Structure formats: structure tokens, C-alpha cells
Amino acid sequence: MIRKTLAIVIALIALGLLSVLVLFCLLHTKYATPMVSYALDKTLNIKVISESVHYQYPNQLDFNNVHIERQGQESIAANSMSIWLTPSESITSPFRIHELLLSGSTLSRQSVSLAHDLSIDNIALDHIDYSDDNVIINDLQLQLRNLQYQPNMAQILGEFQLRASQIYYQGESANDVLIDGVLSGEESKVYGASFTWNQATVSTQAQYESGTWSLVNTTVDKLDLDLTTASIAHYNKIFSAIGHINSVDLLHANLRFNDVKIENLNASFEQIDLRHSIWEQVNAYLSFDADSIQYQSLQFIEPTVEVIANNGVITLKDVDSTLEQGRIQLVGAWKPNAIALERVVIDGVKVYEETQQNALLSLFQHLPLTNLNQLSIDHLTISRGQWIQIQNKPNWQISGLNLEGSNLELIRKGQWGLWQGKTAASANSVSIDRVLASQVALETQSHDGKWQLKRLFIPYQKGYLDVAASLDFSAKSQPLTVNAKAYSLPLSLLKYLQTPNGIDISGMADINLSMNVLTADKLAISKTLTGKLDAEFDNTAITSSEGSAIPVEITPLQLVAERGHVSLSPLTVRGERIDGEASGEIELNHLETPPIELKLITRCTELTTIDLLSGSVKQKPITSCLQEE
């Protein structure tokens, strides 16, 4: 009995070996193709139609011109496919696909799900074109190794290497793409990536942190971009998966945005969290230099900037640039509502009012200064400055401006003023129209809001102007005191205090002014203005409407104010063809008070009325001196 049983076992083993032998033999014949297709259909539930199948010992099958179908999924056509089988732990499926190589195919997101369903350990794609609703990839070469599948296909784990001639995503194209990394959930990494984008060569490493990617050792070389508000929003959306910058270097970049043009920019960014504002950064670092930055009509040449943002403080370690034939430098710290500058140096800067005023004002409007409560400068130096306005009348300029300021507090609790500190300034020349002053000097200081203009001295061709003043910023009433003395002051300057249709008057005046007033608001001014203005005139003439200068005699002017009550002693103007007079009293705090006016009649044909307090000028023709109003 035992001998019979042993014989049966040996026979069965021999039959099995014979079957395997026959099977191996058939795999090398024309029957391999239908046999393999049948086996894959029954074991893996995929239908494979191939022009030919070649078997390589021990577990490799090669398919030519293959067509792959699986119920409910998009079919796949490829030039070739190779699979490596491995035994399966499943009783119903004796084997599974351990490795897959697919070459010369077009895939979509739906077709890629086949690999997920079959749980293939290693996948290689060669010369593949891929597309879905967001991404188009041309000539893709991809290796996925040691894959670990999750219910969500986007959470698959494994190592990968990717190469593509082009990846097109939301209107942007990256060319010659090469990426090497590992997908490992919260510990995913990109060991290396390189590609070209917008004429720039990009190389980077990256790691996944707290739900976003952090860029490491990133270099972007020769980037060239024309930016708009729309394109910035577009790029923010594309790069929204990037939440942190470990280190990024931008080299030789050219950028343009609205009124800004930056040439040959080199910049470094370190430890910047893009998910938080600049005030919430921790040890974030930024430095850059450029050949030039053009903002409207302002051109900054070879600017350099180095800043650190940490716990609500932006430390300006170095800001340096050539600007309008000069140089600016500053060092300090910036908080959300306060700026404390250690040093500001402005050397040799020349500003043209007509071409650069709007640019300067616009530049400051872009800075977050609206809620600034404090501004201080430890040391301010301006040297060899120049400010010129020659386009509109009156032409004026300040040349050779030099200023030294120390311990300056310029904004306190949101209010501008010299609250603290000391300044001394001088100018080689100051001119307005044809009036030229030289060696102008200014000295001012303030202690805890008590400001003093110790001296403003302006010497001109035949005289000088000397002014002293004080203002207490710290007091709610803000009392102001002014004392001024002028000798041979050119009267031609008066036309710039009048309305545009003012009259031209020439000559000189000796002036004494003393004034005390509370400047907290308009009501305080109207009730507290107290002081006296005396003026004596010499060699005066008024230009008529025909353009001829008419010599006139003007009696001394005496204007007295006492707590808002202003009175003018009789003032007369007499000339060969001009007569005028003025006098009167007003209460500034009254809502409707007639002005103090000087009325001039020229040749009994024109009446000119000048409001001596506001500078307003009105002119109208008359037919007779008797009709004067």
C-alpha cells in the first residue's frame, strides 16, 4: 500500500514538473501571447492585447505594441511594456506585478490609477506624454520605487526620479525638468530639482514641513519677468504649496512691475515663512543688490540692502544707494508703528522738483507710514544737497545744503514736529526768481516737545532776514512765538503770497515782526493771535496792467493784533497814476468779518483790491474815480 501511495506522489510531482516544463516551453512559442493575456485577465483582471510577448527567465514578460484595458478605467496604448512578476500572498491571485516598465505612451490621471489598483511596487515610465485638467508633461521619464499605497492616491509613499522635456502648469512652462526625491508624508523631500523657467535656470532642494514645502539651497539664475498685479496673483496661486524659504538665491534677474524696473538683481532670502506677515518672522534674512532700480523718474544706482526681520522688528543693517548724482545710506530698526534710525546720510543728492516731486511723494505713499506713531533719528547728515525747481514760476533752488542733526524725534504719538534733538543747517545759496541769498544758516533744537528756532539767518543782495521762534508741541494749546527782522527785504517776493492774478510791486522793506499765538486749532488762533508788524518801504514801484513800472510812495505799515483783534493804522499809496489807501479793524473769531483791504486805483480805469491778511487780489475796470466802490 505504501509503495502504491509513494508511486502516486512521485507521479504527481513528475506531472507537475512536466506541466511547468510544458508551460515554459509554450512561453517561447507563438502561444505565449494568448496564454499570457488569458493569465493576466484571470489573475489581475486586466486585459492585455499585444502584438507579441517575449518571456525572459525567471519572471520577466516583454510586450510589443501593447493595449491595456481594465473595466471602468481608461485604456492605455504603449509601444512596449515589461513586467516583472512576484508571488502573491492572495490565494485568488497567485502572483502580482512587482515592477512595470512602460514606454511610448500617452497617459492621463485616470489611466495612472491602474498602478494604484494593482499596487505595483516599482514603476518606470519612458517617453510618456501626460495630461490632465491642470498639467501637461511632454517626454516624461519617471521612476517610482518601493511604493507604499494608501487609500488616497495622492498620499502614496516611495522614492522617485523624474525627467521631462517640458511641464506645462496653469499657463507656465518649465523645460528640461529633472527631479529626484522621496514621498514620505510629513518627511517628504526633494533631494535635487533643476529646470528652466522664464529664461531662468532653477535648481533647488526642498522638504515638506507643516503641510507646505520649504525651499532649500534654491538658485534662480537670469530670471526675466514683466509683472502685473494679475500676474503676481497668478504666481501666488501657482506657488501656494511653498510655505517657507530656507534659502533662496536670485542671480542676475531683471524684473519690471508698473513704475518699477530692476536690472541685474542679486538677492538672498533665508528663513522666511511665507504664511505669515513680515512682522511675524523669526530670524528672517533678506539682502540684495542691483545695477539699478528705476522708480518713475527716480533712479537708484547700485543699491544694496540687508535686513533681518525677527519678532516684530525689521533691522535695517545696511541700506545704501547712489541717487541723483549723490548717495544715501541708512541704518536702524523698523517696528509696525515706529521707526528708529541710528544713522541717515544723504550726500550730494540733487533733486529736480518738477520731475521728481511726484515720484518722491508716490514712493512715500507706498511705504507703510500711515499708522506711524514714532520716528527718531540718532544722527542725520545731509551734505552738498541741491533742490531745484525751474519749470514753473517762481523758479527756485537750494544749493550746497548741509545739515547735521542729532537725537532727533520727529514723530511722537502720530504728530510730526521736532520733539527732541538738535539740528544745524546751512546752504551756500538759496534763490527764488531773481532774489538770491547766500550762506544761509539755521539752528534749531527741541527738548521734550519744546521747540526753538534759535536762528534762521538769510543774507541777500542788500540786506538780510533774521528769524527766531519757539513752539511747545507738548502743550495741548501749542503756543507759538515768532520774532523776525528783515532789512531791505525785496518786495517782489510778495507776489508769491498772493493769488495768481496778483500785482507786481518792487522795492524794499524794513520789517519787524513779533507774534504770540496758540496754534492748537483754528479757533485758538483766532482768539489768541497777539503781536505787531511794522514795515517801512523804500524805492517802491507798482507795475501797471500795461507793463510799465509806476513809482509810488507807501507810508509805514503798522498792523497790531491783540487776542484776535487785528487793527491796521492808515496806510496810503501815492503815485503819479496810482492812489490807494487801507485801514480797519477785524475780529478773527467772528464768522463774518469784513477783510482789511488795500484798494488801488490806476488811472481811474482799474480798481485793485488786496486783502492784506490773506493775500487775495481782485481786479475790475471802472469808468470814473467817482465810481470807486
C-alpha positions in Angstrom: 0.0 0.0 0.0 2.8 2.3 0.9 4.6 1.5 -2.3 1.5 2.4 -4.3 1.0 5.7 -2.5 4.6 6.7 -3.0 4.3 5.9 -6.7 1.2 8.1 -7.0 3.0 11.1 -5.2 6.1 10.7 -7.5 3.8 10.6 -10.5 2.0 13.8 -9.4 5.3 15.6 -8.9 6.5 14.4 -12.2 3.3 15.6 -13.8 3.6 19.0 -12.1 7.2 19.3 -13.3 6.2 18.2 -16.7 3.4 20.8 -16.7 5.8 23.5 -15.7 8.2 22.4 -18.4 5.5 22.5 -21.0 4.4 25.9 -19.8 7.9 27.3 -20.0 8.2 25.8 -23.5 4.9 27.3 -24.6 6.1 30.8 -23.3 8.8 30.6 -26.1 6.3 29.8 -28.8 3.6 31.7 -30.7 1.2 30.6 -28.0 2.8 32.8 -25.4 0.7 35.9 -26.4 -2.8 34.5 -25.9 -1.7 32.4 -22.9 -0.2 35.4 -21.0 -3.2 37.6 -21.9 -5.5 35.0 -20.6 -3.5 34.6 -17.4 -3.4 38.4 -16.7 -7.1 38.6 -17.3 -8.0 35.9 -14.9 -5.5 36.8 -12.2 -5.2 40.6 -12.3 -8.4 41.4 -14.0 -6.6 43.3 -16.8 -7.0 42.7 -20.5 -3.7 43.0 -22.4 -3.6 42.9 -26.2 -0.1 42.8 -27.6 1.5 42.2 -31.0 3.9 39.9 -29.3 5.0 38.7 -25.9 8.6 37.6 -25.0 9.4 35.7 -21.8 12.7 36.1 -20.0 13.6 33.8 -17.2 12.7 33.8 -14.4 9.8 36.3 -14.2 10.0 39.0 -16.9 7.5 39.4 -19.7 8.0 41.9 -22.6 5.1 43.2 -24.7 5.3 45.0 -28.0 2.6 47.4 -29.3 0.5 46.7 -26.3 -3.0 47.8 -25.5 -4.2 47.6 -21.8 -7.8 47.6 -20.6 -9.4 47.4 -17.2 -13.1 47.6 -16.6 -14.2 51.1 -15.6 -10.9 52.7 -16.5 -9.3 54.4 -19.5 -7.4 52.1 -21.8 -3.7 52.5 -22.3 -1.7 52.1 -25.5 2.1 51.8 -25.5 4.9 51.0 -27.8 6.3 48.5 -25.3 5.8 47.2 -21.8 7.8 45.0 -19.5 6.5 43.5 -16.2 8.3 41.5 -13.5 6.0 39.2 -11.6 6.3 38.1 -8.0 4.3 35.5 -6.0 1.3 37.0 -4.2 0.0 36.2 -0.7 -3.5 36.1 -2.1 -5.0 32.7 -2.8 -7.2 34.0 -5.6 -4.2 35.8 -7.4 -1.1 33.6 -7.3 1.2 36.4 -8.5 1.3 40.2 -8.8 3.3 42.8 -10.7 6.5 43.7 -8.8 7.9 46.0 -11.5 6.5 47.7 -14.5 8.2 49.5 -17.4 6.0 51.3 -19.9 7.5 53.1 -22.9 6.0 55.3 -25.6 2.5 56.1 -24.3 0.1 58.9 -23.5 -1.4 58.8 -20.1 -4.0 60.7 -18.1 -4.9 60.9 -14.4 -7.5 58.2 -14.8 -5.1 55.8 -16.5 -2.5 56.3 -13.8 -5.0 55.0 -11.3 -4.4 51.5 -12.8 -1.0 51.3 -11.0 -2.7 52.2 -7.7 -5.3 49.5 -8.1 -2.6 46.9 -8.9 -0.3 48.0 -6.1 2.8 47.8 -8.2 6.0 48.1 -6.2 8.2 49.8 -8.8 7.2 51.7 -11.9 9.3 53.1 -14.7 7.9 55.3 -17.4 9.9 56.2 -20.5 9.0 58.7 -23.3 5.5 59.3 -21.9 3.2 62.2 -22.6 0.8 63.0 -19.7 -2.1 65.4 -19.4 -5.0 66.2 -17.1 -7.0 69.3 -16.3 -4.1 71.2 -14.8 -0.8 69.6 -16.0 0.7 68.7 -19.4 4.0 66.8 -19.4 6.0 66.1 -22.5 8.5 63.3 -22.9 8.3 62.1 -19.3 10.8 59.7 -17.8 9.8 58.6 -14.3 11.0 56.0 -11.9 8.9 55.2 -8.8 10.5 52.7 -6.4 9.4 51.0 -3.2 5.9 52.3 -3.5 3.6 52.1 -0.5 0.0 52.6 -1.4 -2.6 54.5 0.6 -6.4 54.7 0.0 -5.9 58.2 -1.3 -3.7 58.0 -4.4 -2.2 61.5 -3.6 -0.7 60.1 -0.4 1.4 57.3 -2.0 4.8 56.8 -0.4 8.0 56.0 -2.3 11.2 57.1 -4.0 11.0 58.9 -7.3 13.1 60.3 -10.2 11.6 62.4 -12.9 12.9 63.8 -16.1 10.7 65.7 -18.7 11.4 67.9 -21.6 8.5 70.2 -20.6 5.9 70.5 -17.8 3.1 72.9 -18.5 1.1 74.1 -15.5 -1.6 76.8 -15.4 -0.1 78.8 -18.3 3.6 78.4 -17.1 6.2 76.2 -18.8 9.1 74.5 -17.1 11.6 72.9 -19.5 14.4 70.3 -19.1 13.0 69.2 -15.8 14.9 66.8 -13.5 13.7 65.9 -10.0 14.9 63.4 -7.5 13.2 62.8 -4.2 11.2 60.7 -1.8 7.5 60.9 -0.9 7.2 60.1 2.8 4.3 62.0 4.1 5.4 64.8 6.5 9.0 63.8 5.9 8.9 64.1 2.1 12.0 65.5 0.4 13.3 66.7 -2.9 17.0 65.8 -3.0 17.5 67.8 -6.1 15.5 69.6 -8.8 16.5 71.6 -11.8 14.7 73.2 -14.8 14.4 76.3 -16.9 11.6 78.8 -16.4 11.1 82.3 -18.0 14.7 82.2 -19.4 16.0 81.4 -15.9 17.9 78.3 -14.7 16.4 77.0 -11.5 18.0 74.4 -9.1 16.7 73.6 -5.7 16.2 71.1 -2.9 13.0 71.0 -0.8 11.5 69.4 2.2 7.9 69.1 3.4 7.1 70.9 6.6 3.9 71.6 8.4 1.7 71.0 5.4 3.8 73.0 2.9 7.1 72.8 1.1 10.2 74.6 2.3 12.8 75.6 -0.4 16.4 74.7 0.5 19.5 75.8 -1.4 17.5 77.3 -4.2 19.2 79.2 -7.0 17.4 81.1 -9.8 19.7 82.4 -12.4 18.9 85.0 -15.1 15.2 85.4 -14.4 13.4 87.9 -16.6 9.8 88.9 -15.7 7.3 91.5 -16.6 5.0 91.6 -13.6 1.4 92.9 -13.2 -1.0 92.8 -10.3 -2.8 90.0 -12.1 0.4 88.0 -12.8 1.5 88.3 -9.2 -1.8 86.8 -8.1 -1.3 84.1 -10.7 2.2 83.2 -9.4 0.9 83.3 -5.8 -1.6 80.7 -6.8 0.9 78.5 -8.6 3.4 78.6 -5.8 0.9 78.3 -3.0 2.3 74.9 -2.0 5.5 76.7 -1.0 5.1 78.0 2.6 8.7 78.5 3.7 12.0 79.6 2.3 15.1 78.0 4.0 17.5 79.6 1.5 16.9 81.1 -2.0 19.4 83.0 -4.1 18.2 85.1 -7.1 21.0 85.9 -9.5 21.2 88.3 -12.4 17.4 88.9 -12.5 15.6 91.6 -14.5 12.2 92.5 -13.1 9.5 95.0 -14.2 6.3 96.0 -12.3 4.2 99.0 -13.0 6.6 102.0 -12.4 9.4 99.9 -11.1 12.3 98.4 -13.2 15.1 96.4 -11.6 18.2 95.5 -13.6 20.7 92.7 -12.7 19.2 92.0 -9.3 21.1 89.6 -6.9 19.1 88.7 -3.8 19.3 86.2 -0.9 16.4 85.1 1.2 16.8 82.9 4.3 14.4 81.6 6.9 11.3 83.3 5.6 7.8 82.0 6.4 5.5 82.9 3.6 2.4 82.1 5.6 3.0 85.0 8.0 3.5 88.7 7.6 6.9 90.3 7.8 6.3 91.3 11.4 5.7 87.7 12.4 9.0 86.4 11.0 11.7 84.8 13.2 15.3 85.5 12.1 14.3 86.1 8.5 17.1 87.5 6.4 17.0 89.4 3.1 19.8 91.0 1.2 20.0 92.3 -2.4 22.0 94.4 -4.7 21.3 95.5 -8.3 22.8 97.6 -11.1 19.8 99.9 -10.9 16.3 100.3 -9.6 14.1 102.7 -11.6 11.0 104.1 -9.9 9.1 106.6 -12.1 11.7 109.4 -12.5 13.9 108.3 -9.7 16.9 106.0 -10.5 18.8 104.2 -7.7 22.2 103.2 -8.9 23.9 100.1 -7.4 21.6 99.9 -4.4 22.4 97.4 -1.6 20.0 96.4 1.1 20.5 94.0 4.1 17.7 93.4 6.6 16.7 91.0 9.3 13.1 90.5 10.5 12.7 89.0 13.9 9.8 89.1 16.4 8.1 92.3 15.1 11.3 94.2 14.4 12.9 94.8 11.0 16.6 95.6 11.5 18.0 97.7 8.6 21.6 96.6 8.8 22.6 98.4 5.6 20.7 100.4 3.0 23.0 102.1 0.5 22.4 103.6 -2.9 23.6 106.2 -5.4 20.7 108.5 -6.1 20.6 111.5 -8.5 24.4 112.1 -8.5 24.6 111.5 -4.8 24.5 108.8 -2.2 22.1 107.8 0.6 22.8 105.4 3.5 20.7 104.5 6.5 20.9 102.0 9.4 18.2 101.4 12.0 15.1 99.4 13.1 11.5 99.4 11.9 8.6 98.3 14.0 4.9 98.3 12.9 4.3 101.7 14.4 7.7 103.1 15.0 11.0 103.7 13.1 14.2 104.3 15.0 17.1 105.1 12.6 20.6 105.1 14.0 22.2 106.8 11.1 21.0 108.6 7.9 23.5 110.0 5.4 22.4 111.9 2.3 25.5 113.1 0.4 25.5 115.1 -2.9 21.9 114.3 -3.9 20.4 116.6 -6.5 16.5 116.7 -6.7 14.6 118.3 -9.5 11.2 119.4 -8.2 9.3 119.3 -11.5 10.4 115.8 -12.5 10.9 114.1 -9.1 8.4 115.6 -6.6 5.6 113.3 -7.7 7.9 110.3 -7.7 9.1 111.1 -4.2 5.6 111.6 -2.9 4.4 108.4 -4.5 7.3 106.4 -3.1 6.5 107.5 0.4 2.8 106.7 -0.1 3.8 103.1 -0.9 5.6 102.9 2.5 3.5 101.7 5.4 3.7 105.1 7.3 0.0 105.7 7.8 -0.1 104.4 11.3 3.4 105.6 12.2 3.4 106.8 15.8 7.1 107.3 16.4 10.0 108.4 14.2 13.5 109.1 15.5 17.0 109.5 14.0 20.1 109.3 16.2 22.3 111.0 13.6 21.3 112.7 10.4 23.8 114.1 7.9 22.9 115.9 4.7 25.9 117.3 2.7 26.2 119.1 -0.7 22.5 118.8 -1.3 20.7 120.5 -4.1 16.9 121.1 -4.7 15.9 122.8 -8.0 12.6 123.9 -9.5 12.8 125.7 -12.8 9.7 124.6 -14.7 7.1 126.8 -13.0 7.1 130.3 -11.7 8.7 131.2 -9.5 11.9 129.4 -10.2 13.8 128.5 -7.1 16.7 126.4 -5.9 18.7 125.5 -2.8 22.3 124.6 -3.4 25.1 123.4 -1.2 22.7 122.3 1.5 24.4 120.9 4.6 22.7 119.7 7.8 23.7 117.9 10.9 21.0 116.6 13.3 21.4 114.5 16.5 19.0 112.7 18.8 16.0 113.7 16.6 12.5 112.7 17.5 10.3 113.8 14.5 7.0 112.0 15.2 5.6 111.5 18.7 2.1 109.8 19.1 1.5 110.3 15.4 2.2 114.0 15.3 5.0 115.5 13.3 7.4 118.0 14.8 10.9 118.4 16.2 10.0 116.9 19.6 13.6 116.3 20.6 17.0 116.9 19.3 19.3 119.5 17.7 19.9 120.5 14.1 22.3 122.9 12.4 21.9 123.6 8.7 23.5 125.9 6.1 23.2 126.5 2.3 25.7 128.1 0.0 22.9 129.7 -2.0 19.1 130.0 -2.0 17.2 131.7 -4.8 13.6 132.4 -5.7 13.1 134.1 -9.0 15.7 136.9 -9.1 16.2 137.1 -5.4 19.5 135.4 -4.3 20.6 134.6 -0.8 24.0 133.2 0.1 25.4 131.5 3.2 22.0 130.8 4.8 22.2 129.4 8.3 19.7 127.7 10.5 19.9 126.5 14.1 17.1 124.7 15.9 16.7 122.5 18.9 13.9 120.9 21.0 13.7 119.3 24.4 10.7 117.2 25.2 8.5 118.9 22.7 9.6 122.5 23.5 10.9 123.5 20.1 13.1 126.6 19.5 14.2 128.1 16.2 17.3 129.7 17.6 18.1 131.4 14.4 17.2 131.5 10.7 19.6 133.9 9.0 19.1 134.6 5.3 21.5 137.3 3.9 20.6 138.5 0.4 22.0 141.1 -2.0 21.3 144.3 0.0 20.0 143.0 3.4 19.1 140.1 5.5 16.2 138.3 7.2 16.7 137.1 10.8 14.0 134.9 12.4 13.7 133.2 15.8 10.7 131.2 17.0 9.5 128.7 19.6 6.7 126.2 19.7 5.6 123.9 22.5 4.4 120.6 20.9 3.9 119.0 24.3 1.2 121.6 25.4 -2.3 121.0 24.2 -2.6 124.7 23.2 0.7 124.5 21.3 1.8 128.1 21.9 3.9 129.7 19.1 6.2 132.7 19.4 7.8 134.3 16.4 10.2 137.2 16.2 11.5 138.3 12.8 13.5 141.2 11.5 14.2 142.0 7.8 16.4 144.7 6.3 15.9 145.7 2.7 13.6 142.7 2.0 12.7 142.6 -1.7 9.0 143.4 -2.1 8.9 141.3 -5.3 8.5 138.3 -3.1 5.0 139.5 -2.0 3.5 138.4 -5.3 4.2 134.8 -4.4 2.0 135.2 -1.3 -0.9 136.4 -3.4 -3.5 134.7 -5.6 -2.3 134.0 -9.2 -3.7 137.3 -10.5 -1.7 139.3 -8.0 0.1 142.6 -8.8 3.8 143.2 -9.2 5.4 145.5 -6.7 9.1 146.3 -6.5 11.3 148.0 -3.9 12.5 147.1 -0.4 11.1 147.0 3.1 12.5 147.0 6.6 10.3 144.8 8.7 9.9 144.0 12.4 7.5 141.2 13.5 6.7 139.9 16.9 3.8 137.4 17.4 2.4 135.1 20.0 -0.5 132.7 19.3 -1.9 129.4 20.4 -2.0 127.1 17.3 -3.9 124.0 18.6 -6.7 124.7 16.1 -8.3 127.5 14.0 -10.5 128.7 16.9 -7.5 129.0 19.2 -5.6 131.0 16.6 -8.5 133.4 16.0 -8.9 134.2 19.7 -5.2 134.4 20.8 -3.3 136.0 18.0 -1.3 138.8 19.6 1.6 140.8 18.1 2.8 143.6 15.9 4.1 144.0 12.4 5.9 147.2 11.4 7.2 147.8 7.9 8.9 150.8 6.2 9.1 150.9 2.4 11.8 152.3 0.1 12.2 152.8 -3.6 8.8 151.2 -4.4 7.0 150.9 -7.7 3.9 149.1 -8.9 3.7 147.5 -12.4 0.6 148.6 -14.2 -1.5 146.4 -16.4 0.3 147.9 -19.5 3.6 146.6 -18.0 5.2 149.9 -17.0 6.6 150.4 -13.5 5.0 153.4 -11.7 7.0 154.8 -8.8 4.9 155.1 -5.6 5.3 156.3 -2.0 4.0 154.0 0.7 3.5 155.2 4.2 4.8 152.9 7.0 2.6 149.9 7.8 1.6 149.2 11.3 -0.5 146.1 12.0 -1.4 145.3 15.6 -3.1 142.1 16.9 -4.5 141.7 20.4 -6.1 138.4 21.3 -7.6 138.0 17.8 -8.5 141.7 17.4 -6.5 143.0 14.4 -6.2 146.7 13.5 -4.3 148.4 10.7 -3.2 152.0 11.1 -4.0 154.2 8.0 -1.8 153.2 5.1 -1.6 155.2 1.9 -0.1 154.6 -1.6 0.6 157.6 -3.8 2.0 157.7 -7.3 1.7 159.7 -10.5 -1.1 157.5 -11.8 -1.9 155.3 -8.7 -3.7 156.1 -5.5 -4.6 153.7 -2.7 -5.4 153.5 1.0 -6.2 151.0 3.7 -7.2 150.9 7.3 -9.5 149.0 9.5 -10.1 146.6 12.4 -11.4 143.0 12.5 -12.2 140.3 15.0 -10.7 137.0 13.7 -13.1 134.9 15.8 -16.2 136.3 14.1 -17.7 134.1 11.4 -18.4 137.0 9.1 -15.9 139.8 9.3 -15.0 142.2 6.5 -11.4 141.9 5.4 -8.7 144.6 5.8 -8.3 145.7 2.2 -5.9 147.9 0.3 -7.7 149.5 -2.7 -5.6 150.8 -5.6 -7.0 152.9 -8.5 -4.8 153.0 -11.6 -5.6 155.9 -14.0 -9.2 155.9 -12.8 -9.7 152.9 -15.0 -9.0 149.9 -12.8 -9.7 149.0 -9.2 -7.4 146.5 -7.5 -8.4 145.3 -4.0 -5.9 143.4 -1.9 -6.8 141.5 1.2 -3.7 142.3 3.4 -4.2 139.2 5.6 -5.0 136.5 3.0 -3.2 137.9 0.0 -6.3 137.6 -2.1 -6.4 140.1 -5.1 -9.4 141.2 -7.0 -9.4 143.5 -10.1 -12.2 145.1 -12.1 -12.4 148.0 -14.5 -14.1 151.3 -13.6 -15.1 154.3 -15.7 -14.5 157.1 -13.2 -12.7 157.6 -9.9 -16.1 158.8 -8.6 -17.5 155.3 -9.1 -15.0 153.6 -6.8 -16.6 151.1 -4.5 
